[in-house]
Amino acid sequence: MSDLYNLSREELIGVMKSYDKYITEYFENHAEGCPVCLEEFYNNEYKEFIENLYKRVCQNYCNTMNKELLLEDDKNLIHHIFVRDEFIELAEDGKININNYKKYLDLNLGADFEKGEFIYNSYKELYESYVRDEIYGDIRDLGLYDDYGYWDFEISKEDLQALNELVGENFDVSNPEKENEKEKDL
């Protein structure tokens, strides 16, 4: 049985929205034939699309943190590592990789970080166990827009909206300045 049947309400709604778009685009682009069923769509195109969304979000978030790196190994495991301060420049230059990263690990980050790295099976797992909370915290502490009302956040507005729509997140991407202007116009 597919794990399609074990989705939360929000996740299922996200799958259905994506499937609706897929069906519409299929018939716009194909004169004949038949699109795949919902279960096949979910197990193939949708899972790949969602994992790529999580990957993009996680990489964009971690790229803003100069001590953090995400590395993939040949088993498709994701290594979330923290490098020592003296090796940040090597990390920024792309000289730390899956083959040499262990000698650059910062092992002094706390008791729950003894090995200097966290290993995840998927970007979804990394997102749910670490990145999500960091994004909510950054939104609360830093906001999404600069003083001129322009987007100024490490994750794109489109990706945050996609997380809202497809996996049931609740990121408020509205611009308070624009909302105030609308109220003034009324």
N, C-alpha and C positions, 0 to 999 in steps of 0.2 A: 504494500500500500504506500502510496506517495505521501510525503509529509505535507502535501497540499491540504490534507484534511486535519492537520494539527496546527494550522495557523491561527493567530489571534484574529479578532474581528478586524482590527486596523490593517493587519498584514493582508488578510483576504480581500478587503476593499481595495488595497493597493494593487494586488494581482489582477483583480477584476477591471480596474481602471486601465491598467497596462494592456490587458487582453482586449478590451474594447478598442483601444487605440490601434493595437496590432491588427485586429479584424478590419477596421476601417481602412487602414493603410494597405492591407493585403488586397482588398477589392479595388482600391484606387490604382494599384500597381500591377494587377494581374487580370487578364481578360478571361482566363479560365482557371480551373483548378479549385482546390479546397484548402482553406487554412487548417492548421493543426488544431486539435482539441485543446481545451483549457489545461488539462493535466500535462500534455506534452509541451505546451507553451511554457508552463510553470517550471517543469523539470529541465528545460533547455534555455531558451532565450531569456526568460525572466530571471532565473537564478544567476545567469551570467551577467545580465544587466545590473542586478542588485549588488552582486559582489564587486563589480567594477565601480559602482557608486560608492560603496564602502571603502574600496581601495583608494579612490580619488580623495575622499574626505579624510581618511586616515593619513595619507601621504601629505596632503596639503596642511593638515594640522601639525604633523611632526616636522615638516620642513620649516616651520616657523620657530621651532625649538632647537637652538644650536647644539644642544647636548644629545638630542635624540636622533636615532636612525632606525629605519625599517629596512630589513634585508630579507630576501626570500632565498631559501635553499632549494636543492634539487628535489626535495620531497614536497615542495609547495607549502612548507611551513614558513610562517612569518616570524622573524626574530626582531623584537622591539628592544633595542639596546640603548644604553646611555654611555657616552664616552667621557673619559676624564677631561677636565678643562684644558689640559696642555695638548690634547689631540683634536680639539674642535676644528682647527684649521685643516687638518688632514681629512676630517669628515666633510667639511665644506668643499674641499677640492676633489671629493669622490675617491679618495685613496684608501678608505676603509671599506672593505667588502666582506662577503660571506666567508671568504677563505682566511682572512687575517684579523677579524674584528675582536677576537677574544683577548688579544694583548692590549687593547685600548679601552676595555670596559671599566666603568666607574663602579667599584665594588663598595663604596662608602655611602650608599644612599639610604641605608636603614636595614633593619633586621629582616624584613620581608623581601629583600633584594639581594640575597646572598650570592647568587650566581651572576649578577650584573645584567641579566637579560630576562625577558619574558618571551615565551614562545606560544604562538597562536596557530590554530588550524585554518583560520580564515580571517579575512579583513572584517567580516561581520562580528566575529568573536572579539577581535581587538577593539572594534568600535564600541561594542556593548559593554566591555569590561573596563575600558579606559577613556577612549576619545570622547564618547558622548558626554560624560560628566565634565570633562575639560571644556568642551564647546559651550555647554550651558553656563559654566563658570565665567568663561571669557565674555560671553554675551552680557551677562550680569555685570561684570567688572569693567569691561572696555566698551561695550556697545557695538553696534554694527555699522554705524555711519560716522563720518568725520564731521567737523564743525560746519561744513558747507552742505551737508546733506547727501554726500556721495558715499557709496558703499566702501567700507574700510574694514574688511574682516578677512581672515585667512581662508575661509571656506566661501565659495561663491553663493550668491543668493539663490541661484537655480538649484544647486545641490542641497541647500537647506530646505528649500521648498519641496524638492523631490523626497527628502527624508520625511517631511511632514506628510505628504500625500501617500507615499508608498509603504512606509513602515510605522506610521502613526506617531511620529515625533510631534512636538509642540513648540517649535522654534518660532518666536514672534519676529518676523522679518519686516514688519512695517517700519516706516520711517517716521519718528515722532514729529520731525519738522514739517513733513508733508501733511501729517494729520492736523497739525496746528494751522497750517495754511488753509486747509479745507474748512476748518471751523470758522476761520476769519471770513472766508468767502460767503458763508451762510449768513 
